[in-house]
């Protein structure tokens, strides 16, 4: 019985000794919750970073496409100007040809008038 009592007292002393050391340790739950929240924030930041990268790539594609469209607009404007120039040239040539034909018909008529007299 003495041995059991001694053993029991030593076990209680050891338990109290360990308990005193553990009681000073703060509760890990708030730290673990904070760590979990930080991990979620990190995951969101990673997702946002990935989305940001994709949006930048899309924006770059749109900028390239916009530049191409702008270049096409410049080309279209230049081609429209050429068409106007060609139309004006064609109109001038048609007028000159009409004047020449009119003059030729007038001369032919005048010549015929002279022979008829």
N, CA, C and O of each residue as an XYZ file, in Angstrom:
468
protein
N       0.835     -1.175      0.000
C       0.000      0.000      0.000
C       0.880      1.237      0.000
O       0.590      2.216     -0.688
N       1.968      1.188      0.784
C       2.871      2.343      0.810
C       3.462      2.597     -0.574
O       3.604      3.742     -1.002
N       3.797      1.534     -1.249
C       4.371      1.672     -2.592
C       3.340      2.251     -3.548
O       3.675      3.088     -4.386
N       2.090      1.815     -3.433
C       1.036      2.331     -4.303
C       0.755      3.799     -3.992
O       0.550      4.599     -4.905
N       0.745      4.148     -2.735
C       0.527      5.541     -2.359
C       1.653      6.410     -2.885
O       1.423      7.493     -3.422
N       2.887      5.913     -2.721
C       4.052      6.667     -3.213
C       3.971      6.821     -4.734
O       4.231      7.890     -5.286
N       3.606      5.727     -5.386
C       3.503      5.753     -6.856
C       2.388      6.709     -7.276
O       2.545      7.445     -8.251
N       1.279      6.710     -6.566
C       0.161      7.580     -6.861
C       0.561      9.033     -6.672
O       0.220      9.874     -7.504
N       1.286      9.355     -5.582
C       1.734     10.728     -5.339
C       2.711     11.181     -6.417
O       2.651     12.328     -6.859
N       3.605     10.302     -6.844
C       4.566     10.654     -7.899
C       3.846     10.883     -9.219
O       4.200     11.788     -9.974
N       2.834     10.064     -9.501
C       2.062     10.223    -10.735
C       1.302     11.542    -10.696
O       1.256     12.253    -11.700
N       0.701     11.886     -9.548
C      -0.020     13.147     -9.421
C       0.933     14.330     -9.548
O       0.604     15.339    -10.173
N       2.125     14.199     -8.948
C       3.112     15.273     -9.038
C       3.553     15.454    -10.488
O       3.671     16.581    -10.969
N       3.796     14.341    -11.184
C       4.198     14.417    -12.588
C       3.078     15.035    -13.430
O       3.330     15.869    -14.300
N       1.830     14.612    -13.157
C       0.686     15.162    -13.873
C       0.561     16.666    -13.630
O       0.334     17.429    -14.569
N       0.710     17.094    -12.370
C       0.623     18.523    -12.056
C       1.749     19.298    -12.712
O       1.555     20.417    -13.186
N       2.919     18.698    -12.734
C       4.073     19.340    -13.368
C       3.812     19.559    -14.863
O       4.048     20.648    -15.386
N       3.330     18.532    -15.534
C       3.006     18.638    -16.963
C       1.841     19.602    -17.169
O       1.844     20.391    -18.114
N       0.843     19.537    -16.284
C      -0.327     20.402    -16.379
C       0.060     21.867    -16.250
O      -0.472     22.714    -16.968
N       0.988     22.178    -15.334
C       1.447     23.559    -15.149
C       2.124     24.082    -16.418
O       1.968     25.248    -16.781
N       2.871     23.211    -17.081
C       3.540     23.634    -18.323
C       2.530     23.822    -19.465
O       2.646     24.756    -20.258
N       1.547     22.930    -19.535
C       0.568     22.998    -20.622
C      -0.418     24.133    -20.412
O      -0.890     24.720    -21.386
N      -0.743     24.461    -19.159
C      -1.734     25.492    -18.887
C      -1.275     26.861    -19.378
O      -2.107     27.711    -19.695
N       0.041     27.088    -19.446
C       0.568     28.365    -19.923
C       0.538     28.471    -21.449
O       0.676     29.567    -21.994
N       0.363     27.358    -22.134
C       0.316     27.373    -23.608
C      -1.036     27.953    -24.028
O      -2.076     27.514    -23.537
N      -1.026     28.943    -24.941
C      -2.293     29.539    -25.372
C      -3.120     28.538    -26.196
O      -2.607     27.550    -26.722
N      -4.398     28.837    -26.281
C      -5.317     27.997    -27.042
C      -4.962     28.084    -28.530
O      -4.889     29.191    -29.064
N      -4.742     26.964    -29.215
C      -4.322     26.999    -30.621
C      -5.472     27.258    -31.595
O      -5.217     27.502    -32.775
N      -6.710     27.214    -31.151
C      -7.849     27.365    -32.054
C      -7.846     28.718    -32.765
O      -7.996     28.738    -33.986
N      -7.681     29.864    -32.065
C      -7.672     31.145    -32.793
C      -6.537     31.228    -33.820
O      -6.720     31.760    -34.915
N      -5.381     30.703    -33.460
C      -4.246     30.741    -34.391
C      -4.540     29.868    -35.606
O      -4.238     30.247    -36.738
N      -5.129     28.703    -35.368
C      -5.470     27.818    -36.491
C      -6.552     28.439    -37.374
O      -6.501     28.314    -38.598
N      -7.536     29.109    -36.757
C      -8.567     29.795    -37.539
C      -7.964     30.917    -38.375
O      -8.321     31.096    -39.539
N      -7.049     31.668    -37.772
C      -6.372     32.743    -38.501
C      -5.558     32.170    -39.654
O      -5.544     32.726    -40.752
N      -4.876     31.049    -39.395
C      -4.088     30.415    -40.448
C      -4.997     29.952    -41.586
O      -4.642     30.071    -42.759
N      -6.168     29.427    -41.234
C      -7.112     28.989    -42.257
C      -7.619     30.189    -43.068
O      -7.720     30.111    -44.293
N      -7.937     31.299    -42.388
C      -8.392     32.504    -43.084
C      -7.302     33.035    -44.016
O      -7.587     33.449    -45.139
N      -6.058     33.022    -43.544
C      -4.951     33.486    -44.378
C      -4.763     32.578    -45.588
O      -4.450     33.044    -46.683
N      -4.956     31.283    -45.378
C      -4.835     30.349    -46.490
C      -5.936     30.607    -47.521
O      -5.684     30.559    -48.725
N      -7.166     30.883    -47.044
C      -8.255     31.211    -47.973
C      -7.961     32.503    -48.733
O      -8.206     32.596    -49.936
N      -7.432     33.499    -48.015
C      -7.079     34.767    -48.676
C      -5.986     34.535    -49.719
O      -6.028     35.102    -50.811
N      -5.021     33.707    -49.376
C      -3.947     33.402    -50.323
C      -4.500     32.708    -51.560
O      -4.082     33.003    -52.679
N      -5.436     31.790    -51.362
C      -6.052     31.100    -52.499
C      -6.824     32.087    -53.369
O      -6.747     32.038    -54.597
N      -7.584     33.001    -52.712
C      -8.313     34.019    -53.474
C      -7.352     34.917    -54.249
O      -7.594     35.251    -55.408
N      -6.263     35.300    -53.594
C      -5.279     36.151    -54.271
C      -4.690     35.419    -55.473
O      -4.472     36.019    -56.526
N      -4.437     34.136    -55.317
C      -3.903     33.353    -56.435
C      -4.930     33.298    -57.570
O      -4.578     33.456    -58.739
N      -6.207     33.073    -57.219
C      -7.266     33.048    -58.232
C      -7.385     34.399    -58.925
O      -7.536     34.469    -60.144
N      -7.315     35.476    -58.135
C      -7.408     36.824    -58.712
C      -6.204     37.103    -59.607
O      -6.339     37.723    -60.662
N      -5.045     36.651    -59.189
C      -3.837     36.851    -59.997
C      -3.963     36.107    -61.326
O      -3.590     36.628    -62.376
N      -4.492     34.883    -61.268
C      -4.696     34.111    -62.496
C      -5.698     34.813    -63.406
O      -5.484     34.927    -64.613
N      -6.792     35.279    -62.814
C      -7.802     35.984    -63.596
C      -7.233     37.275    -64.176
O      -7.518     37.630    -65.320
N      -6.424     37.974    -63.376
C      -5.792     39.207    -63.830
C      -4.886     38.937    -65.033
O      -4.880     39.697    -66.002
N      -4.134     37.863    -64.958
C      -3.253     37.498    -66.073
C      -4.069     37.220    -67.328
O      -3.717     37.670    -68.418
N      -5.166     36.473    -67.170
C      -6.018     36.172    -68.324
C      -6.626     37.449    -68.893
O      -6.708     37.617    -70.109
N      -7.052     38.349    -68.006
C      -7.634     39.612    -68.478
C      -6.596     40.466    -69.207
O      -6.909     41.125    -70.199
N      -5.367     40.448    -68.709
C      -4.306     41.198    -69.401
C      -4.060     40.622    -70.796
O      -3.875     41.367    -71.757
N      -4.060     39.294    -70.899
C      -3.871     38.663    -72.204
C      -5.020     39.022    -73.141
O      -4.802     39.324    -74.314
N      -6.240     38.987    -72.618
C      -7.407     39.346    -73.426
C      -7.321     40.803    -73.869
O      -7.606     41.130    -75.021
N      -6.927     41.670    -72.944
C      -6.787     43.088    -73.275
C      -5.716     43.285    -74.346
O      -5.889     44.089    -75.262
N      -4.624     42.559    -74.230
C      -3.564     42.657    -75.231
C      -4.075     42.199    -76.595
O      -3.765     42.813    -77.616
N      -4.863     41.112    -76.611
C      -5.452     40.645    -77.874
C      -6.387     41.696    -78.453
O      -6.369     41.956    -79.656
N      -7.214     42.308    -77.583
C      -8.118     43.353    -78.060
C      -7.354     44.560    -78.591
O      -7.752     45.157    -79.591
N      -6.266     44.917    -77.932
C      -5.455     46.048    -78.405
C      -4.855     45.748    -79.770
O      -4.822     46.616    -80.643
N      -4.380     44.514    -79.958
C      -3.844     44.126    -81.268
C      -4.930     44.185    -82.329
O      -4.721     44.694    -83.430
N      -6.095     43.652    -81.976
C      -7.204     43.649    -82.925
C      -7.631     45.083    -83.247
O      -7.930     45.405    -84.397
N      -7.658     45.938    -82.224
C      -8.019     47.340    -82.433
C      -7.014     48.017    -83.356
O      -7.395     48.790    -84.235
N      -5.724     47.726    -83.157
C      -4.688     48.311    -84.017
C      -4.881     47.851    -85.462
O      -4.728     48.636    -86.398
N      -5.222     46.560    -85.633
C      -5.463     46.052    -86.985
C      -6.661     46.739    -87.619
O      -6.627     47.109    -88.792
N      -7.722     46.906    -86.836
C      -8.923     47.571    -87.352
C      -8.597     49.019    -87.715
O      -9.057     49.532    -88.735
N      -7.798     49.670    -86.868
C      -7.419     51.061    -87.146
C      -6.600     51.128    -88.441
O      -6.790     52.027    -89.261
N      -5.679     50.157    -88.614
C      -4.902     50.116    -89.847
C      -5.814     49.875    -91.040
O      -5.616     50.456    -92.108
N      -6.813     49.019    -90.858
C      -7.753     48.755    -91.943
C      -8.551     50.014    -92.274
O      -8.845     50.282    -93.439
N      -8.901     50.783    -91.243
C      -9.629     52.033    -91.488
C      -8.779     52.990    -92.323
O      -9.279     53.639    -93.242
N      -7.500     53.068    -91.994
C      -6.600     53.938    -92.755
C      -6.514     53.444    -94.196
O      -6.544     54.241    -95.134
N      -6.406     52.131    -94.369
C      -6.339     51.551    -95.711
C      -7.633     51.827    -96.467
O      -7.603     52.204    -97.639
N      -8.765     51.640    -95.803
C     -10.056     51.888    -96.446
C     -10.173     53.355    -96.849
O     -10.655     53.671    -97.937
N      -9.732     54.240    -95.970
C      -9.795     55.678    -96.282
C      -8.936     55.990    -97.513
O      -9.352     56.736    -98.400
N      -7.731     55.409    -97.551
C      -6.850     55.637    -98.701
C      -7.476     55.077    -99.978
O      -7.412     55.706   -101.034
N      -8.080     53.896    -99.878
C      -8.710     53.293   -101.059
C      -9.913     54.105   -101.519
O     -10.141     54.243   -102.721
N     -10.680     54.641   -100.585
C     -11.815     55.491   -100.967
C     -11.322     56.741   -101.681
O     -11.935     57.197   -102.646
N     -10.220     57.288   -101.205
C      -9.649     58.473   -101.852
C      -9.194     58.132   -103.272
O      -9.404     58.918   -104.195
N      -8.577     56.969   -103.449
C      -8.165     56.543   -104.792
C      -9.373     56.375   -105.698
O      -9.345     56.758   -106.868
N     -10.448     55.792   -105.139
C     -11.666     55.610   -105.935
C     -12.202     56.977   -106.371
O     -12.598     57.153   -107.523
N     -12.214     57.944   -105.446
C     -12.678     59.301   -105.812
C     -11.811     59.890   -106.927
O     -12.306     60.498   -107.877
N     -10.494     59.687   -106.776
C      -9.584     60.215   -107.800
C      -9.855     59.548   -109.153
O      -9.911     60.220   -110.183
N     -10.022     58.217   -109.141
C     -10.296     57.500   -110.392
C     -11.639     57.925   -110.987
O     -11.758     58.076   -112.203
N     -12.636     58.116   -110.150
C     -13.941     58.568   -110.639
C     -13.828     59.953   -111.270
O     -14.409     60.223   -112.321
N     -13.063     60.830   -110.602
C     -12.884     62.179   -111.141
C     -12.129     62.118   -112.469
O     -12.482     62.805   -113.427
N     -11.085     61.287   -112.514
C     -10.311     61.140   -113.757
C     -11.201     60.596   -114.871
O     -11.165     61.078   -116.003
N     -12.002     59.582   -114.531
C     -12.904     58.989   -115.520
C     -13.928     60.021   -115.994
O     -14.242     60.096   -117.182
N     -14.440     60.806   -115.063
C     -15.419     61.843   -115.410
C     -14.778     62.874   -116.331
O     -15.367     63.280   -117.333
N     -13.555     63.295   -115.977
C     -12.855     64.276   -116.819
C     -12.589     63.711   -118.208
O     -12.763     64.404   -119.210
N     -12.166     62.444   -118.265
C     -11.904     61.816   -119.564
C     -13.192     61.711   -120.380
O     -13.185     61.929   -121.591
N     -14.289     61.378   -119.715
C     -15.573     61.274   -120.419
C     -15.989     62.638   -120.963
O     -16.463     62.743   -122.094
N     -15.810     63.681   -120.155
C     -16.159     65.019   -120.616
C     -15.282     65.436   -121.791
O     -15.775     65.997   -122.770
N     -13.985     65.162   -121.696
C     -13.069     65.509   -122.794
C     -13.443     64.748   -124.068
O     -13.455     65.307   -125.165
N     -13.751     63.450   -123.893
C     -14.138     62.644   -125.051
C     -15.440     63.174   -125.653
O     -15.585     63.238   -126.874
N     -16.383     63.551   -124.793
C     -17.656     64.094   -125.285
C     -17.425     65.411   -126.023
O     -18.037     65.662   -127.061
N     -16.534     66.255   -125.481
C     -16.243     67.522   -126.152
C     -15.562     67.278   -127.499
O     -15.857     67.946   -128.489
N     -14.649     66.310   -127.514
C     -13.971     66.002   -128.773
C     -14.965     65.489   -129.807
O     -14.927     65.886   -130.971
N     -15.857     64.601   -129.366
C     -16.868     64.056   -130.292
C     -17.802     65.164   -130.763
O     -18.180     65.222   -131.933
N     -18.165     66.039   -129.836
C     -19.047     67.153   -130.207
C     -18.354     68.058   -131.219
O     -18.954     68.486   -132.205
N     -17.072     68.342   -130.954
C     -16.307     69.178   -131.877
C     -16.166     68.496   -133.233
O     -16.271     69.133   -134.281
N     -15.923     67.169   -133.191
C     -15.786     66.421   -134.445
C     -17.104     66.424   -135.206
O     -17.121     66.610   -136.423
N     -18.213     66.216   -134.491
C     -19.516     66.249   -135.163
C     -19.800     67.645   -135.717
O     -20.344     67.786   -136.812
N     -19.436     68.648   -134.975
C     -19.643     70.024   -135.434
C     -18.812     70.282   -136.692
O     -19.292     70.871   -137.661
N     -17.550     69.828   -136.657
C     -16.688     70.010   -137.829
C     -17.215     69.217   -139.017
O     -17.230     69.707   -140.146
N     -17.656     67.960   -138.743
C     -18.212     67.146   -139.834
C     -19.466     67.808   -140.413
O     -19.653     67.812   -141.630
N     -20.308     68.357   -139.573
C     -21.519     69.016   -140.021
C     -21.166     70.269   -140.828
O     -21.768     70.564   -141.861
N     -20.162     70.998   -140.312
C     -19.745     72.207   -141.026
C     -19.166     71.854   -142.381
O     -19.396     72.554   -143.366
N     -18.405     70.748   -142.428
C     -17.810     70.325   -143.700
C     -18.893     69.857   -144.672
O     -18.832     70.130   -145.871
N     -19.876     69.153   -144.135
C     -20.973     68.701   -144.983
C     -21.775     69.884   -145.510
O     -22.237     69.868   -146.651
N     -21.937     70.886   -144.699
C     -22.649     72.104   -145.084
C     -21.915     72.791   -146.230
O     -22.533     73.303   -147.164
N     -20.575     72.795   -146.143
C     -19.788     73.446   -147.191
C     -19.912     72.707   -148.516
O     -19.984     73.325   -149.578
N     -19.936     71.369   -148.446
C     -20.047     70.595   -149.682
C     -21.453     70.692   -150.270
O     -21.636     70.631   -151.486
N     -22.433     70.842   -149.397
C     -23.800     70.927   -149.880
C     -24.079     72.291   -150.531
O     -24.991     72.398   -151.351
N     -23.354     73.273   -150.200
C     -23.604     74.601   -150.744
C     -23.067     74.689   -152.094
O     -23.175     75.735   -152.735
